[in-house]
Each structure stands twice: as C-alpha cells, then as structure tokens.
Amino acid sequence: FATKAYTSGDEIVSESPITVLTSNGKSKKSDEALEKVLLSLDKDLHATFRSMVTVGECWIEDPKKQKTEILDLYYPTEDELSSVQKVAKEAVQYLKQQHEIGDWETIEKVMLIWACNAFQGGRIYLQICRVNHDCDPNCVISQADGEDQQRLVAAVDIAVGDEFTISYLGSMLYAGTEARKERLRQTKFFDCENDRRGEDIAARIPCPISHPRQDQAIDEDAQYDDEQTVTYVTTLQNF
C-alpha cells in the first residue's frame, strides 16, 4: 500500500530478482516415468508439470538458488482446491524417483510459489511479486537498466493508502470478463472477482476507425511503460 502519494509515471520501486528458477539450457526431459505422469494430467497442465520439475531440480541442484526468503510469498494452500496443487504433488513424486535426498515439503512449496509469482524466465522478486492483480491496475511493470531488473511504475495518480496493483494478463487485459477470468484460472490459479464495471480500461484504447491512426491497431507492447518504440500490427477486420 502507498505510504505517500504518487503521480502517473513515478517509479515506486526498482528491483533485481532474488533468484531465477529456470533451466540451464539442457534439453527437455523425456523418460517413461515422466510420460506416465503426463498421461494422468490434463493436456493444458503438461507445460506446468514440466516447468515444475525444472524448478524443483534447480532448487535441489543449485544451492545458490535456494533463497528461503521467497517462502514467504503467496502460494495456494490445501484449503484452496486447485489443479496446480495436484501438478506440484505429481512433480514432487517424479523427482523423488530421480533424487534420493530433498526437503520435499519445501520443494513443493517452491513449485507453487514459482507457479503463482514468477516472471518470465523464472525470475522471482521479493517486493514486486507481492503486488496483487487487478483488471484495472494502477501500476505497470517496466524493465530497468539491468537485464533482469524490473521497475514498478505508477500508471495513474495514487493516493496515500491505495493498494498498488498490476495486471497479470498481458494483452488479455483488454478481453471480456469471462475470458480474463479463465486466463487467470489457467495461468495464475485463482478466481478474479473484478468484473470491471463502470469505467472500463479497454475504453482507453484508441478506436482504429476514428483515431488519426486509422486502419492500425496498437501492438500489445504498447500497454507497458517500457520505453520501447511502439509498433503497429495489421488492420483489424470486423472491429
């Protein structure tokens, strides 16, 4: 929550990842035990399972990545029925066959924390990863000077006491309510209760017909305050 007022464009925090849980470039695992687990899971969870196996192996094999501070980040508990919990348990059972030693309770927790908090490339930030989602966010994430460093920037004026929020949806932020909720269930494993009534953030997108940029539409990069040059995609049909 804001302890002081911010105006649009102000930097709130700039942060480097505390750890990066990702593969080391080796080829994807494929063995009989792994394929057996995949057959027991819905196809849309296969990528999550493979990634969780990678995350678990990173934690087991590289002590430099074992940053216990991340264990305070959000993860779904047993009281929150979620498909991601089943996947994490399956990933732990698979890794037990590959590794004789491991703090399996912690490894399962790390997998869940990764699933709900990690940025692209498996990067986990202690402060930025605590910022909640909102379908009408008041902040954006942009890349700072360092390759992995990220900035939390005010997208609108923020008053003292306001909660900082970002979108977890990428370009899907501008989709309809049900599409947004389904994407969050699939990728972040929670139900969003924001139906975005009243002023809709999608209304801020210039109309490709009446706007001077006639016949062009905003590329998804334009939604982020990342100081990139905005590019345009081809004409939208039946807009």
Solvent accessible surface area in square Angstrom, and as a share of the most:
residue,aa,sasa,rsa
1,F,157,0.65
2,A,5,0.04
3,T,125,0.73
4,K,117,0.50
5,A,71,0.55
6,Y,26,0.10
7,T,80,0.47
8,S,68,0.44
9,G,46,0.44
10,D,54,0.28
11,E,85,0.38
12,I,31,0.16
13,V,29,0.17
14,S,44,0.28
15,E,19,0.08
16,S,67,0.43
17,P,27,0.17
18,I,41,0.21
19,T,8,0.05
20,V,42,0.24
21,L,2,0.01
22,T,50,0.29
23,S,62,0.40
24,N,114,0.58
25,G,72,0.69
26,K,153,0.65
27,S,104,0.67
28,K,169,0.72
29,K,80,0.34
30,S,85,0.55
31,D,53,0.28
32,E,153,0.69
33,A,28,0.22
34,L,2,0.01
35,E,69,0.31
36,K,149,0.63
37,V,18,0.10
38,L,9,0.05
39,L,158,0.79
40,S,65,0.42
41,L,12,0.06
42,D,97,0.51
43,K,175,0.74
44,D,107,0.55
45,L,20,0.10
46,H,48,0.22
47,A,74,0.57
48,T,22,0.13
49,F,0,0.00
50,R,68,0.25
51,S,37,0.24
52,M,0,0.00
53,V,4,0.02
54,T,37,0.22
55,V,2,0.01
56,G,0,0.00
57,E,27,0.12
58,C,17,0.10
59,W,15,0.05
60,I,40,0.20
61,E,106,0.47
62,D,46,0.24
63,P,101,0.64
64,K,168,0.71
65,K,49,0.21
66,Q,69,0.31
67,K,74,0.32
68,T,88,0.51
69,E,87,0.39
70,I,0,0.00
71,L,41,0.20
72,D,109,0.56
73,L,5,0.02
74,Y,107,0.41
75,Y,60,0.23
76,P,2,0.01
77,T,61,0.36
78,E,116,0.52
79,D,134,0.69
80,E,73,0.33
81,L,170,0.85
82,S,31,0.20
83,S,56,0.36
84,V,0,0.00
85,Q,16,0.07
86,K,104,0.44
87,V,0,0.00
88,A,0,0.00
89,K,85,0.36
90,E,48,0.22
91,A,0,0.00
92,V,6,0.03
93,Q,95,0.42
94,Y,1,0.00
95,L,0,0.00
96,K,87,0.37
97,Q,120,0.54
98,Q,77,0.34
99,H,36,0.16
100,E,174,0.78
101,I,148,0.75
102,G,25,0.24
103,D,89,0.46
104,W,45,0.16
105,E,143,0.64
106,T,27,0.16
107,I,3,0.01
108,E,33,0.15
109,K,53,0.22
110,V,0,0.00
111,M,0,0.00
112,L,8,0.04
113,I,0,0.00
114,W,45,0.16
115,A,10,0.08
116,C,13,0.08
117,N,13,0.07
118,A,18,0.14
119,F,46,0.19
120,Q,156,0.70
121,G,43,0.42
122,G,7,0.06
123,R,34,0.12
124,I,0,0.00
125,Y,0,0.00
126,L,51,0.25
127,Q,103,0.46
128,I,1,0.01
129,C,13,0.08
130,R,129,0.47
131,V,17,0.10
132,N,81,0.42
133,H,24,0.11
134,D,36,0.19
135,C,1,0.00
136,D,49,0.26
137,P,12,0.08
138,N,24,0.12
139,C,1,0.00
140,V,27,0.16
141,I,25,0.13
142,S,3,0.02
143,Q,103,0.46
144,A,17,0.13
145,D,151,0.78
146,G,29,0.28
147,E,147,0.66
148,D,54,0.28
149,Q,49,0.22
150,Q,17,0.08
151,R,46,0.17
152,L,4,0.02
153,V,1,0.00
154,A,2,0.02
155,A,40,0.31
156,V,57,0.32
157,D,104,0.54
158,I,4,0.02
159,A,56,0.43
160,V,98,0.56
161,G,46,0.44
162,D,57,0.30
163,E,60,0.27
164,F,29,0.12
165,T,14,0.08
166,I,9,0.04
167,S,29,0.19
168,Y,65,0.25
169,L,8,0.04
170,G,19,0.19
171,S,52,0.34
172,M,48,0.21
173,L,8,0.04
174,Y,72,0.27
175,A,26,0.20
176,G,50,0.48
177,T,41,0.24
178,E,119,0.53
179,A,45,0.35
180,R,4,0.02
181,K,38,0.16
182,E,74,0.33
183,R,92,0.33
184,L,0,0.00
185,R,95,0.35
186,Q,95,0.42
187,T,62,0.36
188,K,37,0.16
189,F,24,0.10
190,F,61,0.26
191,D,96,0.50
192,C,12,0.07
193,E,166,0.75
194,N,43,0.22
195,D,53,0.28
196,R,18,0.07
197,R,207,0.76
198,G,73,0.70
199,E,122,0.55
200,D,50,0.26
201,I,17,0.08
202,A,31,0.24
203,A,82,0.63
204,R,119,0.43
205,I,65,0.33
206,P,40,0.25
207,C,52,0.31
208,P,11,0.07
209,I,115,0.58
210,S,93,0.60
211,H,62,0.28
212,P,125,0.79
213,R,38,0.14
214,Q,109,0.48
215,D,79,0.41
216,Q,75,0.33
217,A,11,0.09
218,I,64,0.33
219,D,29,0.15
220,E,97,0.44
221,D,58,0.30
222,A,34,0.26
223,Q,32,0.14
224,Y,80,0.30
225,D,62,0.32
226,D,29,0.15
227,E,154,0.69
228,Q,104,0.46
229,T,121,0.71
230,V,71,0.41
231,T,78,0.45
232,Y,95,0.36
233,V,67,0.39
234,T,117,0.68
235,T,62,0.36
236,L,79,0.39
237,Q,142,0.63
238,N,159,0.81
239,F,143,0.60
